[in-house]
Amino acid sequence: MSCWPRFVPLAAALSAVVLTVGCAEAPFVMTDYRYHQRGSVSVCFNERTTTVKDAKVLADEICRQYERTSQLSLIQSYQCSWTAPTQASFTCVARPGETPPPFVEHLSPMRHDPSLGPM
């Protein structure tokens, strides 16, 4: 009797692990412009391949539009995709010594928003 059939599931599981680890995703911004207008930015990343500093670079790019810099407020595991499971939440804050203009929401409606009523 051959031992080969016992090793097939083990080999399949090992190759699935290798493929999953090899497919790490680059950090990406999870929130949209409506959150950004309120000073909130969430970035998803994989802690095995990138750092919180890499996530902060993305958040800084968003906050720069509002003349602010990002400040880390929360890190949560398993909140995003399999390839980028960690979510870092940032708040856009004023740079030291600067007073940026207040956040102004544009109030652009989205498809899923309630109806704006008759115009």
C-alpha positions in Angstrom: 0.0 0.0 0.0 1.3 3.4 -1.0 1.7 6.4 1.4 1.1 8.8 -1.4 -2.6 9.5 -0.8 -1.9 10.6 2.8 0.5 13.3 1.6 -1.8 14.8 -1.1 -3.9 16.9 1.4 -0.8 18.0 3.3 0.9 19.1 0.0 -2.2 21.0 -1.0 -2.4 22.8 2.4 1.3 23.7 2.2 1.0 25.1 -1.3 -2.0 27.2 -0.3 0.0 28.7 2.6 2.9 29.5 0.4 0.6 31.1 -2.2 -1.2 33.2 0.4 2.0 34.5 2.0 3.5 35.3 -1.4 0.5 37.4 -2.4 0.9 40.2 0.1 -0.9 43.3 -1.0 0.5 46.8 -0.9 -1.0 49.1 1.6 -4.2 50.9 0.4 -6.6 53.5 1.6 -9.9 52.0 2.7 -11.9 55.1 3.3 -13.4 57.5 0.8 -13.4 61.3 0.4 -16.5 61.7 2.7 -14.5 60.3 5.7 -11.5 62.4 4.6 -13.5 65.5 4.8 -14.1 64.8 8.5 -10.4 64.2 9.1 -10.5 60.3 9.2 -8.3 58.0 7.1 -8.2 54.2 7.3 -5.3 52.3 5.7 -5.2 48.5 5.2 -1.8 46.8 5.2 0.0 43.5 5.8 2.3 43.7 8.9 4.5 40.9 7.5 5.6 43.0 4.5 5.0 46.6 5.4 5.1 48.8 8.5 2.8 51.3 10.1 5.2 54.0 8.7 4.3 52.9 5.2 0.6 53.2 6.1 1.2 56.6 7.6 2.8 57.8 4.3 -0.6 57.0 2.5 -2.5 58.8 5.3 -0.2 61.8 5.1 -1.0 62.1 1.4 -4.7 62.3 2.1 -4.3 64.7 5.0 -2.0 67.0 3.0 -5.1 67.9 0.9 -6.5 69.5 4.0 -3.3 71.1 5.1 -2.8 68.7 7.9 -0.7 65.7 8.9 -1.9 62.2 10.0 -1.7 61.0 13.6 -2.2 57.3 14.3 -5.3 56.7 16.5 -6.0 52.9 16.3 -4.6 49.6 14.9 -6.9 46.7 14.4 -6.1 43.2 13.2 -8.3 41.3 10.7 -10.4 44.2 9.5 -9.5 44.2 5.8 -8.6 41.7 3.2 -6.7 38.4 3.6 -3.7 39.9 1.9 -3.7 43.1 3.8 -5.6 42.2 7.1 -4.5 45.0 9.4 -6.3 48.4 9.6 -4.6 51.5 10.8 -6.9 54.4 11.6 -5.5 57.9 11.4 -6.8 61.4 12.3 -5.8 64.4 10.3 -4.4 67.0 12.7 -2.8 70.4 12.4 0.9 70.5 11.9 2.8 71.9 14.9 2.7 75.7 14.8 0.1 75.9 12.0 -3.6 76.7 12.0 -5.2 75.2 9.0 -8.7 76.2 7.7 -11.6 74.2 9.2 -12.9 71.1 7.4 -15.7 71.9 5.0 -17.8 69.0 3.8 -19.0 69.3 0.3 -22.1 67.3 1.0 -22.0 65.5 -2.3 -24.7 62.8 -2.3 -23.9 59.2 -3.0 -26.1 56.7 -4.7 -27.0 55.0 -1.4 -27.8 58.2 0.4 -31.5 59.0 1.2 -33.2 61.1 -1.4 -32.6 64.8 -1.2 -36.2 65.6 -2.0 -37.8 67.6 -4.7 -35.7 70.4 -6.3 
